[in-house]
Amino acid sequence: MKPETKHQPADPARKTAHEPTLAKRVFLVEKSSDDIALTRRAILQAGYAVHLEALQTANALIEELNNQDAQLRLQSETQRQGQPQPGPDLFLIDTSLPELSAFKLVNNIRSNLATIHTPVVMISSGGEEDIFLSYKYGANSVIQKPVASTEYAQLLKDACRYWLNISVMPHFKYINKAVELLV
C-alpha cells in the first residue's frame, strides 16, 4: 500500500511554469542603494511575482500615495467595484530615513484611503525606541536588520512570504464602503 500524499496549495505569489499570477506591488523606502539592490535580489531569488518600487525618501512615497488617493476619490462606485486595491500590497520601510521621520511616514500611510489596511514592515538597525515608535505609529511588524546580508535576505523573503501569501487582508469592496463614508 502506497503512503497517502497530501496536496499542498500553491503559493499564490510564487511564479510557476503552469500558473500565471498577478504581480504584487511592494513599496520599499530605503536610503541605501546597496540595501535596495539586496532587497531586489532576495525577492527575485525567492521567485515571488512582485513588482518592487524602490524609493529613497519618505517624501517620494507620500507624493505617490497622494496621487493614488486622488485617483481613488475620483473613481465612481461602479468603477471601483471588484477592482484590485489600487495601492501597494506591502510597504517595507527603513526606520532611519533622511528628511522625514519614518514613523511620520507610517502615520501618513495609515491616514491614506488607498493604504489604510496595507501591511507596513519596518526595517530597523536601531534599538528599542525604533521598535516602540514603529508599533506606536501603526506598523504591522518590525525586522531587526542583521549585519550579515544573507540573514537580511532571508528575513526579507520570510516577510514577503508572510505578508503577501499567508496574511489575509480586507477585500476591496469593504474598503470601498469606507471610502464612501469618508468622501
Secondary structure, DSSP 8 states (H G I E B T S, - for coil): -----------TTB--SS-----EEEEEE-S-HHHHHHHHHHHHHHTB-EEEEEESSHHHHHHHHHHHHHHHHHS-HHHHTT---SS-SEEEEESS-SSS-HHHHHHHHHT-TTTTTS-EEEEESS-HHHHHHHHHTT-SEEEE--SSHHHHHHHHHHHHHIIIIIS----HHHHHHHHHHH-
